[in-house]
């Protein structure tokens, strides 16, 4: 994520000394980050919005996990 940030920032600064820089790559990065956070929030709200049995909550929370996870990871979601 940090690499993408710096890449977008660097791309947006090309031509700065000549006054021809283009902020669009950085703006797209920021909007993409906001959209990803919103989707993550929406997924988390969906888990608690409907009162699901504990087993189903664990299934849904673990559905998008990659690799190992523990009880604390499930509680956080």
N, CA, C and O atoms as a MOPAC input file, in Angstrom:
PM7 MOZYME 1SCF
protein

 N      0.82100 1    -1.18900 1     0.00000 1
 C      0.00000 1     0.00000 1     0.00000 1
 C      0.87000 1     1.26000 1     0.00000 1
 O      0.60400 1     2.22300 1    -0.71900 1
 N      1.91100 1     1.22200 1     0.82500 1
 C      2.79200 1     2.37700 1     0.89700 1
 C      3.46700 1     2.62500 1    -0.45100 1
 O      3.63600 1     3.77400 1    -0.86100 1
 N      3.85000 1     1.55400 1    -1.13500 1
 C      4.47800 1     1.70100 1    -2.45300 1
 C      3.52100 1     2.34300 1    -3.45200 1
 O      3.92400 1     3.19700 1    -4.24100 1
 N      2.26200 1     1.93400 1    -3.41700 1
 C      1.26400 1     2.52100 1    -4.32500 1
 C      1.08000 1     4.01500 1    -4.04700 1
 O      0.92700 1     4.81600 1    -4.96900 1
 N      1.09700 1     4.36900 1    -2.77400 1
 C      0.97600 1     5.77400 1    -2.38100 1
 C      2.11900 1     6.59000 1    -2.98300 1
 O      1.89400 1     7.61400 1    -3.62700 1
 N      3.34600 1     6.12000 1    -2.76500 1
 C      4.50200 1     6.85900 1    -3.26500 1
 C      4.55400 1     6.87500 1    -4.79100 1
 O      4.97700 1     7.87000 1    -5.38100 1
 N      4.13300 1     5.79300 1    -5.43400 1
 C      4.08700 1     5.77400 1    -6.89800 1
 C      3.10000 1     6.81000 1    -7.42300 1
 O      3.41100 1     7.54600 1    -8.36000 1
 N      1.91500 1     6.87000 1    -6.82500 1
 C      0.90200 1     7.83700 1    -7.25900 1
 C      1.37300 1     9.26200 1    -7.00500 1
 O      1.16900 1    10.14800 1    -7.83600 1
 N      1.99900 1     9.47900 1    -5.86400 1
 C      2.51500 1    10.80000 1    -5.53300 1
 C      3.59700 1    11.22700 1    -6.51800 1
 O      3.59800 1    12.36300 1    -6.99200 1
 N      4.52200 1    10.31100 1    -6.82500 1
 C      5.60300 1    10.62400 1    -7.76100 1
 C      5.05300 1    10.90600 1    -9.15500 1
 O      5.49600 1    11.83100 1    -9.83600 1
 N      4.08700 1    10.09800 1    -9.56700 1
 C      3.50700 1    10.29700 1   -10.90000 1
 C      2.79600 1    11.64700 1   -10.99900 1
 O      2.81900 1    12.29800 1   -12.04300 1
 N      2.16900 1    12.05400 1    -9.90400 1
 C      1.44800 1    13.33000 1    -9.89500 1
 C      2.38300 1    14.53100 1    -9.90300 1
 O      1.98100 1    15.62700 1   -10.29300 1
 N      3.61900 1    14.33600 1    -9.48000 1
 C      4.56100 1    15.45600 1    -9.39700 1
 C      5.38500 1    15.66500 1   -10.66500 1
 O      6.11600 1    16.64900 1   -10.77300 1
 N      5.27200 1    14.75200 1   -11.61800 1
 C      6.03000 1    14.89900 1   -12.86500 1
 C      5.61600 1    16.20600 1   -13.54000 1
 O      4.43000 1    16.45200 1   -13.76000 1
 N      6.59000 1    17.02700 1   -13.86000 1
 C      6.32300 1    18.30300 1   -14.51700 1
 C      6.04800 1    19.43700 1   -13.55100 1
 O      5.63600 1    20.52000 1   -13.96600 1
 N      6.27200 1    19.19800 1   -12.25800 1
 C      5.98700 1    20.22100 1   -11.25400 1
 C      6.76800 1    21.50700 1   -11.50000 1
 O      6.21900 1    22.60100 1   -11.37100 1
 N      8.03100 1    21.38300 1   -11.84800 1
 C      8.86400 1    22.56800 1   -12.06200 1
 C      8.40200 1    23.38600 1   -13.25900 1
 O      8.62900 1    24.59400 1   -13.31700 1
 N      7.76200 1    22.73300 1   -14.20200 1
 C      7.28000 1    23.44200 1   -15.38400 1
 C      5.81800 1    23.87900 1   -15.22900 1
 O      5.27200 1    24.55400 1   -16.10100 1
 N      5.20100 1    23.49500 1   -14.13100 1
 C      3.79200 1    23.84300 1   -13.91600 1
 C      2.84900 1    22.96100 1   -14.70800 1
 O      1.71000 1    23.34900 1   -14.96800 1
 N      3.30900 1    21.76500 1   -15.09800 1
 C      2.46500 1    20.86600 1   -15.90000 1
 C      2.13200 1    19.57400 1   -15.15400 1
 O      1.75400 1    18.57700 1   -15.76800 1
 N      2.27400 1    19.59700 1   -13.82000 1
 C      1.98200 1    18.39000 1   -13.05400 1
 C      0.50300 1    18.01900 1   -13.18000 1
 O     -0.34100 1    18.84700 1   -13.52300 1
 N      0.22100 1    16.75300 1   -12.89300 1
 C     -1.13500 1    16.22100 1   -13.04300 1
 C     -1.51000 1    15.50800 1   -11.74300 1
 O     -0.93000 1    14.47100 1   -11.42100 1
 N     -2.45100 1    16.03900 1   -11.01000 1
 C     -2.84300 1    15.48400 1    -9.70700 1
 C     -3.75600 1    14.26700 1    -9.82700 1
 O     -4.03900 1    13.61600 1    -8.82100 1
 N     -4.21900 1    13.94800 1   -11.02300 1
 C     -5.19600 1    12.87100 1   -11.21100 1
 C     -4.72200 1    11.52400 1   -10.66200 1
 O     -5.51500 1    10.85700 1    -9.99800 1
 N     -3.48500 1    11.07900 1   -10.89400 1
 C     -3.07900 1     9.78300 1   -10.34200 1
 C     -3.18200 1     9.72200 1    -8.81300 1
 O     -3.59000 1     8.70400 1    -8.25500 1
 N     -2.81400 1    10.80400 1    -8.15100 1
 C     -2.88400 1    10.81900 1    -6.68900 1
 C     -4.33400 1    10.87400 1    -6.21800 1
 O     -4.68800 1    10.22300 1    -5.23500 1
 N     -5.16100 1    11.62900 1    -6.89600 1
 C     -6.58300 1    11.70800 1    -6.55100 1
 C     -7.24100 1    10.34400 1    -6.73400 1
 O     -8.05000 1     9.92800 1    -5.90600 1
 N     -6.89500 1     9.64700 1    -7.82000 1
 C     -7.43800 1     8.30300 1    -8.04100 1
 C     -7.01100 1     7.36200 1    -6.92100 1
 O     -7.80600 1     6.54600 1    -6.45400 1
 N     -5.74500 1     7.47700 1    -6.48700 1
 C     -5.26500 1     6.64800 1    -5.38700 1
 C     -6.07700 1     6.92600 1    -4.12400 1
 O     -6.52400 1     5.99400 1    -3.45500 1
 N     -6.26500 1     8.19000 1    -3.80100 1
 C     -7.02100 1     8.54900 1    -2.59900 1
 C     -8.46500 1     8.05200 1    -2.67800 1
 O     -8.98000 1     7.49100 1    -1.71000 1
 N     -9.11000 1     8.25100 1    -3.80900 1
 C    -10.49100 1     7.79800 1    -3.96300 1
 C    -10.58400 1     6.27400 1    -3.89200 1
 O    -11.54200 1     5.73800 1    -3.33700 1
 N     -9.60200 1     5.58100 1    -4.44700 1
 C     -9.58000 1     4.12300 1    -4.35700 1
 C     -9.43700 1     3.65300 1    -2.91800 1
 O    -10.06300 1     2.67500 1    -2.51000 1
 N     -8.60500 1     4.35900 1    -2.14900 1
 C     -8.41200 1     4.02700 1    -0.74000 1
 C     -9.69900 1     4.25000 1     0.04400 1
 O    -10.06900 1     3.42700 1     0.88200 1
 N    -10.37600 1     5.35400 1    -0.22400 1
 C    -11.65000 1     5.65000 1     0.45000 1
 C    -12.69200 1     4.60400 1     0.07800 1
 O    -13.43000 1     4.13300 1     0.94400 1
 N    -12.75900 1     4.23900 1    -1.18000 1
 C    -13.71900 1     3.23200 1    -1.62900 1
 C    -13.44700 1     1.87600 1    -0.96100 1
 O    -14.38100 1     1.19800 1    -0.53400 1
 N    -12.18500 1     1.48700 1    -0.87200 1
 C    -11.83300 1     0.21900 1    -0.22300 1
 C    -12.22100 1     0.24000 1     1.25500 1
 O    -12.71400 1    -0.75700 1     1.78200 1
 N    -11.99900 1     1.37300 1     1.92400 1
 C    -12.37400 1     1.49300 1     3.33900 1
 C    -13.88500 1     1.42900 1     3.49800 1
 O    -14.38400 1     0.80700 1     4.43600 1
 N    -14.61100 1     2.06100 1     2.59700 1
 C    -16.07100 1     2.02600 1     2.65100 1
 C    -16.59000 1     0.60600 1     2.45700 1
 O    -17.49300 1     0.16900 1     3.17100 1
 N    -16.02000 1    -0.11700 1     1.49100 1
 C    -16.45400 1    -1.49700 1     1.25300 1
 C    -16.15300 1    -2.38400 1     2.45300 1
 O    -16.96100 1    -3.24000 1     2.81200 1
 N    -14.98500 1    -2.18100 1     3.07800 1
 C    -14.63900 1    -2.94700 1     4.27100 1
 C    -15.62300 1    -2.63700 1     5.39500 1
 O    -16.08000 1    -3.54300 1     6.09200 1
 N    -15.94800 1    -1.35900 1     5.57100 1
 C    -16.91800 1    -0.95800 1     6.59200 1
 C    -18.28200 1    -1.58100 1     6.31200 1
 O    -18.94300 1    -2.07500 1     7.22600 1
 N    -18.69800 1    -1.55700 1     5.05600 1
 C    -19.98500 1    -2.13700 1     4.67100 1
 C    -20.02700 1    -3.63800 1     4.99000 1
 O    -21.03800 1    -4.14200 1     5.48100 1
 N    -18.93500 1    -4.34200 1     4.71100 1
 C    -18.86100 1    -5.77700 1     5.02200 1
 C    -18.95800 1    -6.02400 1     6.52300 1
 O    -19.62500 1    -6.96300 1     6.96100 1
 N    -18.29300 1    -5.18100 1     7.31000 1
 C    -18.32000 1    -5.34900 1     8.76100 1
 C    -19.70900 1    -5.05500 1     9.31900 1
 O    -20.17800 1    -5.75800 1    10.21400 1
 N    -20.36300 1    -4.03000 1     8.80200 1
 C    -21.71300 1    -3.69800 1     9.26900 1
 C    -22.67200 1    -4.82000 1     8.91700 1
 O    -23.55500 1    -5.15500 1     9.70700 1
 N    -22.50900 1    -5.39800 1     7.74800 1
 C    -23.38700 1    -6.50100 1     7.32700 1
 C    -23.26400 1    -7.68900 1     8.27200 1
 O    -24.23900 1    -8.40900 1     8.48800 1
 N    -22.07400 1    -7.90300 1     8.84000 1
 C    -21.88000 1    -9.01400 1     9.76600 1
 C    -22.67500 1    -8.83000 1    11.05600 1
 O    -23.22100 1    -9.79400 1    11.59200 1
 N    -22.74000 1    -7.60600 1    11.55000 1
 C    -23.40400 1    -7.37400 1    12.83100 1
 C    -24.82000 1    -6.84100 1    12.68600 1
 O    -25.59700 1    -6.87700 1    13.64100 1
 N    -25.16000 1    -6.35300 1    11.51200 1
 C    -26.48900 1    -5.78000 1    11.29000 1
 C    -27.57500 1    -6.83000 1    11.47200 1
 O    -28.58600 1    -6.58300 1    12.13000 1
 N    -27.36300 1    -7.97800 1    10.89600 1
 C    -28.31800 1    -9.06400 1    11.06300 1
 C    -27.79200 1    -9.97800 1    12.15600 1
 O    -26.61500 1   -10.34000 1    12.16500 1
 N    -28.64500 1   -10.33400 1    13.04900 1
 C    -28.23600 1   -11.19300 1    14.16700 1
 C    -28.10600 1   -12.62600 1    13.66600 1
 O    -29.08200 1   -13.37300 1    13.60400 1
 N    -26.90400 1   -12.98200 1    13.31900 1
 C    -26.62000 1   -14.31600 1    12.80200 1
 C    -26.11100 1   -15.20900 1    13.92700 1
 O    -25.56400 1   -14.72600 1    14.91800 1
 N    -26.29500 1   -16.50200 1    13.76600 1
 C    -25.67400 1   -17.41800 1    14.72800 1
 C    -24.15400 1   -17.25200 1    14.69800 1
 O    -23.58600 1   -16.87800 1    13.67200 1
 N    -23.50500 1   -17.53000 1    15.81800 1
 C    -22.05800 1   -17.33900 1    15.94500 1
 C    -21.28400 1   -18.07800 1    14.86100 1
 O    -20.32400 1   -17.54100 1    14.30900 1
 N    -21.69300 1   -19.30300 1    14.55200 1
 C    -20.98500 1   -20.07900 1    13.54100 1
 C    -21.04500 1   -19.39700 1    12.17600 1
 O    -20.05500 1   -19.37700 1    11.44600 1
 N    -22.20200 1   -18.83900 1    11.83200 1
 C    -22.34100 1   -18.15100 1    10.54700 1
 C    -21.50700 1   -16.87100 1    10.51900 1
 O    -20.93900 1   -16.52400 1     9.48400 1
 N    -21.43100 1   -16.17200 1    11.64800 1
 C    -20.60300 1   -14.96100 1    11.71400 1
 C    -19.13200 1   -15.31000 1    11.47500 1
 O    -18.42200 1   -14.59000 1    10.77300 1
 N    -18.68800 1   -16.40700 1    12.05800 1
 C    -17.30000 1   -16.85000 1    11.86700 1
 C    -17.07600 1   -17.23200 1    10.40600 1
 O    -16.04900 1   -16.87900 1     9.82600 1
 N    -18.01700 1   -17.94100 1     9.81400 1
 C    -17.88200 1   -18.32000 1     8.39500 1
 C    -17.74600 1   -17.08800 1     7.50700 1
 O    -16.86500 1   -17.02400 1     6.65000 1
 N    -18.61500 1   -16.12300 1     7.71800 1
 C    -18.57700 1   -14.91400 1     6.87700 1
 C    -17.31400 1   -14.10000 1     7.11700 1
 O    -16.71800 1   -13.58500 1     6.17100 1
 N    -16.90600 1   -13.98300 1     8.36900 1
 C    -15.70600 1   -13.20400 1     8.68200 1
 C    -14.46600 1   -13.85700 1     8.09900 1
 O    -13.55100 1   -13.16600 1     7.65100 1
 N    -14.42700 1   -15.20100 1     8.10100 1
 C    -13.24400 1   -15.90200 1     7.60600 1
 C    -13.24800 1   -16.06000 1     6.09000 1
 O    -12.22400 1   -16.40100 1     5.49800 1
 N    -14.38000 1   -15.81500 1     5.46700 1
 C    -14.51000 1   -15.98700 1     4.01200 1
 C    -13.50100 1   -15.13000 1     3.23700 1
 O    -12.96300 1   -15.57400 1     2.22300 1
 N    -13.24600 1   -13.91800 1     3.70600 1
 C    -12.35700 1   -13.00000 1     2.99100 1
 C    -10.93400 1   -12.99000 1     3.54000 1
 O    -10.09000 1   -12.23600 1     3.05500 1
 N    -10.66100 1   -13.81500 1     4.54100 1
 C     -9.32400 1   -13.85100 1     5.11600 1
 C     -8.40100 1   -14.72100 1     4.27000 1
 O     -8.80700 1   -15.75400 1     3.73800 1
 N     -7.17400 1   -14.28600 1     4.16200 1
 C     -6.16500 1   -15.05500 1     3.45900 1
 C     -5.12400 1   -15.45600 1     4.49900 1
 O     -4.65500 1   -14.61800 1     5.27000 1
 N     -4.77800 1   -16.69600 1     4.51800 1
 C     -3.79000 1   -17.16600 1     5.48000 1
 C     -4.40800 1   -17.49300 1     6.82200 1
 O     -5.60800 1   -17.74800 1     6.92600 1
 N     -3.58500 1   -17.48300 1     7.83500 1
 C     -4.01600 1   -17.86600 1     9.16900 1
 C     -4.77000 1   -16.71600 1     9.84300 1
 O     -4.52300 1   -15.54300 1     9.56000 1
 N     -5.68200 1   -17.07300 1    10.72900 1
 C     -6.36100 1   -16.09000 1    11.55900 1
 C     -6.73900 1   -16.75500 1    12.87500 1
 O     -6.74500 1   -17.98100 1    12.99000 1
 N     -7.05300 1   -15.92700 1    13.86300 1
 C     -7.39000 1   -16.45100 1    15.17700 1
 C     -8.69300 1   -15.83200 1    15.68300 1
 O     -9.34200 1   -15.06800 1    14.96700 1
 N     -9.07000 1   -16.16100 1    16.90700 1
 C    -10.32300 1   -15.65700 1    17.47000 1
 C    -10.34600 1   -14.13600 1    17.53100 1
 O    -11.38100 1   -13.51400 1    17.29500 1
 N     -9.20700 1   -13.54300 1    17.84900 1
 C     -9.14000 1   -12.08100 1    17.93600 1
 C     -9.44600 1   -11.44100 1    16.58300 1
 O    -10.12300 1   -10.41400 1    16.52700 1
 N     -8.96300 1   -12.02700 1    15.50900 1
 C     -9.26500 1   -11.51100 1    14.16900 1
 C    -10.76900 1   -11.51900 1    13.91600 1
 O    -11.31500 1   -10.56700 1    13.35800 1
 N    -11.43800 1   -12.59600 1    14.32800 1
 C    -12.88900 1   -12.70800 1    14.14500 1
 C    -13.59200 1   -11.66900 1    15.01200 1
 O    -14.53000 1   -11.01500 1    14.55600 1
 N    -13.14600 1   -11.51200 1    16.26000 1
 C    -13.78000 1   -10.52000 1    17.15600 1
 C    -13.65500 1    -9.12200 1    16.58600 1
 O    -14.58700 1    -8.32400 1    16.68800 1
 N    -12.51600 1    -8.81400 1    15.98700 1
 C    -12.30800 1    -7.47500 1    15.42900 1
 C    -13.26500 1    -7.18600 1    14.28300 1
 O    -13.65300 1    -6.03900 1    14.06200 1
 N    -13.64000 1    -8.22200 1    13.56300 1
 C    -14.58600 1    -8.02600 1    12.46500 1
 C    -15.99300 1    -7.99300 1    12.98800 1
 O    -16.93600 1    -7.83700 1    12.21300 1

